[in-house]
């Protein structure tokens, strides 16, 4: 082997050991997405789609009803109301339940949680999250209650069940209504009981990032018959069927196509969650010894859907910030997201609306540490292995990376 060839090989080996952000070779040749939706095979829905087209009944027909019945049976509730989105479902359950005044919400959540409150004409009052589970802190909820408070709206963050027992106890003791934004939660369990079967009502999302996908759409589940009837009217402009609207409603019906797609995907939810748990366990096992890396805590009696897998980076212990790590992973062709940063109370749209945001130390802290990694049913073992290796390789070069990022 001549000297030139030998030199080139040594250079390539050195580059493979260096992180891409320092000039090394990216661990992936092309971007590894943070998610890939798992949809039913087209053969599972082709005949149904064809029959819908032939019938001309593309809304308010049997497939929506069958979907609602299947979900209600699976979750163990009396009523399931299909809507155009989780957001419209939350807007409607707040209106249908005649909520007024203030609603206590997390700031560490997706903006839709809070936007639904504002669209319903209510005032969001932000309570802090717990630093370990990232869910709403029931003790801070108590501190935020005033004479104007009517309800609590909590989120199952990343599919990790909220502190349901404590929050429902607060609601009972104060006479407040309680709802859950269960957008991330389809298939999750709290003490063996399905998410969707708690509170006055819960709302699921069926968008492409979720465990059950209907392209777009939402589901509201409840055991309250009166509330369910108002929700059904509300999604159809508030019209009970006689063209004399009884409440301020929306055009929020689910189409037959969306219902058919969702119905075809129900049987695969358990398998998709099981795979995500495998992937999450791998991340925890391989990355758990890195200083400055911690994970969302899941109670031993709870079953998370792992809609997202989010790590938290302590800059002082890890050696570089969350933002620098995200840039380093992007250089490796690994796509990440900062769920949820900025927290809702710091987002630009909130400046135009009345709200209260006080003493949110945990929310502010965790929002600046979170980094969501790729996790989805079709993520290969080789891909998660390479993702973990990339993070370890980056950590092994933190001093050079930190120095370069300061320049």
N, C-alpha and C positions, 0 to 999 in steps of 0.2 A: 504494500500500500504506500503510495507516494505521500510526501509531506503535505501537499495541498489538500488531498482528500482527507487525510487524517485530521488536519486542522478544521476542515469544514464539519466533520463528524463531531469533533469535540465541541465546536461552537453550537451545533444543533442540540447536543446533550445538555449543554449549559443553559440554553434558551428554554428547553423543556422543563428545567428545574426552577426557572425564574417565573414569577407571576407575569401575566401578560401586561399588566399595568406598568411593569418595569422593563418591558421590551421582550418578554418571553413569548412563547407560542401559546395562543389561547387553547384551553383544554377542550373546547368544542369548536368544530369547524364552522358551524352556523348557529344562530341563536337558539338556545333552549328556552321555550316559552314557560311562563309561570303556570299556565293552565292549557289544557286541551279538553273541550267538552266531550263527554262520552254519550253519544246519541244511539238510539235503537237503530238496527239495520233498516234500510229503507223498505225491505221486503215485509217488515212487521207492520208498516203503516200504509203501504201503497194501496191496498184494496180499500182500506178505510178512507183514505184521502179521495180516492176515485168515487166512492159512494157518496161522500159529502158533496163533491162537485156535481154529481148527477142529481142529487136531491134538491139542490138549490138552498138548502137549509144550513147556512154557514154559521149561524149563531142561535142561541136559545133552543138547542135541540138535544138529542139523546146523549151525545158523547160527553158534553159538559156534565150532564146529570150523572152518567156512569162514572166519570172521573171523580166527581164530588162524593158519590157513594163509596167508591173504592177507598178514597183517602180517609173518609170518616170512619170506615170499618177498620182500616189499618191502624189508625191512631187511637181509636176507641172513644170517639166523641159522637154527639148526637147530630151535629151539623157541620158541613163544610161548604163554604161559599166561594166559588171560583171568581177571580177578578182579573182585570187586565194587567195588574202588577201588584207586588207587595206594597208599594207606596200607596196606590189607590186603596188597597185593602185597609191600611192603617188609617188613612184619611177617613175612610168610611166608618171604621169601627169607633173612632173618636166622635164622629158626628152622630152615628146611630145610637151611641150610648149617652148622648146629650151631655158630653163633657164640656165644662166651661172653665174659664180662668186659667190657672197654671197647671202645667203637667211636668213632673220631674222626669228628666231624661239623662242619659249619659252623654258626655261630650266625646268620650272615646268610643266612637261608633261610626258607621257609615252615615253620611249626611242625610240620607233619606229618612232616617228615624226622626230627626228633628224637623226636617222639611215638612213631613206629614203633619206634625203638630202645628206648625205655622200656617200651612194651607187650611187646616181646620179652624183657623181663627183663634188659636190658643197661644199662651205664652210659655215658652220652654224655660225651665229652671234646671240648670245643670248641677248634677251631683257627681262626686268623684268616683273613680273606679278603684278596685282593689289592685294592688301592685303585683299580686301573684296570679290570680285567675283572669285579670283584666276586665272582669265583669263589674256591674254597678254595685257600689258599696251601700248595703242596707242601712248602716249606721249613719252615713252621710245623707242618705235619703231622709231619715228621721229629722236631721238637723235642718233640712231645706224645706220642710213642710210649713206652710202658712195657712191662714184662714182662706186664702184664695186657691189653694191646691185642690184639684179634683181627681187627679189620677197619677199613676206611675206608669211609665213606658220604658221597660228595660230590654236589653238585647242579649241574645245568646252569642257572645262574641266568638267568631270563627267556628261556631257550632258547639262550643263549650257551654253547657247549660248554666244559666245565671244562678244566682243564689236564691233559688225559687222559694224555698221554705221560709227564709228570713224575709224576703220581699212580700210574700203573701201574708205573712204575720203582721208586717207593718201596715199593709193595706186593710186587713181586717180590724186591727186595733184603732185605726184612724177613720174608718168609713170611706176609704178611697177606692176607686176602681183601679184595677191593675191589668196591664196588657203586656204582651211580649212581642217584640220584633224578632221573629223566628226565621228571618231571611236565610240565615246560615244553617238552620237547625233541622231540616227534614231528615228523619232517620235517627236523630239523637235521642238519648234516654236519660231521664233523671230518676234514679232509684228504681230502674226497671220499667218506668212508665214513659210513654212516648212524649217528646216535646210536641206541643200542639194541643195537649190535653189539660193545660193549666190556665190559671188566670181567668179573667172574664172573656178574653179572646186572644188568639195568637195569629200572626200573619207570616206566611211563608213566601219566599221568592222562587220562581221557576226559570230564572234567567240563565244564560249559558255558563255562568261560573258556579252554578249550584249542583247539588247532588242529584236532584230530580229536575229535569229540564223540559220545558215546553216551548222552547225558543224564547218566549217572554210570557209572563203571567204571574199570578199570585193566588194564594189560597188563604182564606180566613177560617179558623176552626173555633168552635164554641159549643158549650152545652146549654146556652141561653136561647130558648126558642124565640122569644120576643126580639132579642138582638139579631138573631139569624134572619128573621123575617124582614127587619128593617134594613139589614145589609143587602138582602136580595132586591129589595125595592131601590135601595140607594145606588146600587151599581147600574141601575136602569133609570137614571135621572131622578130617582125618588118616586117613580111611578109604580103603583101597585097593580096596574093593568087596566085602570079605568080612565087613564089620561088626566087624573086629578092628583098631581104629585103631593105626597104627604111629608116630604122632607127635602132638604137641599141635597141633591144627588149628583152623580157623575155618569158619564158614559164610560163604564168600567167593566163591560162584559168580556168574558173570555170567548174566543171563537171556537168552533168545533174542531178546527185543525190543531189549535194549540192543545185542546183537551185530549185529542186522540194521541198526540205526541207524548203528552205527559202520562197518559194511561199506559202507553207502551213501555215507558221507562220505569214504572213502579217496581216491577219484579227485580230489577238490577240494582236497586239502591243499596241493599244490604251488602252485596258484593263490592260495590264501589267504595263504601265506607270501610269495609274490611281491608281493602288494598291501601287506602289512605292511612289506616292505622299501622299497617306494616311499614309504610314509608316513614311515617312520623316516628315510629320506634327506631328505625334505622338512623334517622337524623339525631335523635336523642342519644343513642348509643355511641355513635361515631364522634359527635361534636360535644358530647357532655363533659369531657375533660378539658376543653379549651377554656382558659381563664377569660372571664368577662362575657361568657355566653350563657344565657339562661333561657328557660322555656316557660310557656304558659302552663300553669298547674291545672290539672284535671282531677277533680275529686274521685276517689276510688269507687264511689257508688254511681258515678256519672259516665256517660258514653258520648264522647264528642264525635261530631261528624268530620272534623278536620277539614272543613271547607277551605281553610287556609292553614298553612303551617308557618308560624311567625316566631322568630327568635328575637331576643332582646340583647343588645350589645352595650355593655358598660365600657365606655371609651377609656377610662382610666385603667381598667383591668385588662381589656383586650389589646389596647395599644394604639388603635385607630378608631375613628368615629364610625357610627353606622353609615353615614353618608359616604365616607371614603371606602368602606367595605363594599357598599353598593356599586361604586364606580369601578372598584377592582374586579368585582364579579361580572359587571357589564363588559369589561375588557376580556374576560374569559368566555364571553358569549352566553352568560347565564343571566336571564331576565329576573329581576326581583321587583317587589313593590313595597312601599312604606305604609302598610295598613296598620293604624290609621293616623297619618300625619298630613296636614296639621289637624289637631282635634277640632271638632265642629265649632266650638265657641271662638276659635281663632280664625275661622274661614271668612273670606271677604263678604259673602252674602249676609252674614249675621249682623253686619254693621247697620243694616237697614231695618232691623226688627227688634222689638222689645224683648229682652231676655235678662236672666240673672246668671252670672258666672262668677262664683266666689269660691276661693279655697279649693282649687283643683290641682293640688301639687302632684298627686300620683298620675293624673291624666297628662299633665304637661311633661312629666319625667318619662313615662313609658312611651309617649308618642314620639319622643326624640330618640328612642332606642330601638323601635320595632323595625324588623325587616322580614318580609314574607318571601319564602323560598318556593321553588317549583314543587307542586304536589298535585297529582291527578292520576286517574286510574291507569292510563297508558304510559306513565313514566316508568322507564325500564330500570331494572336493578343497576345496570351499567351506568345509566345516567345519574342516578342518585349517588352512586359511588364516586363518579367523577366530580359531581357538585361538592360533595364533602371533601374530597381531595383538594379541590380548588380553594375552599375556605381554609383548610389546614395549611396549604402552600402559602396562601396570603398571610396567614398568621405567622408563619415561619420567617417572613420578610417584613414584619411590621415596621422595623426601624427604618429600613430603606424607603418603604412606602410613606411613612409618616414624614420623613425628611423631604421626599419629593413633593408631597402634597402641601408642605409649608412654603415651598419656593414659588 
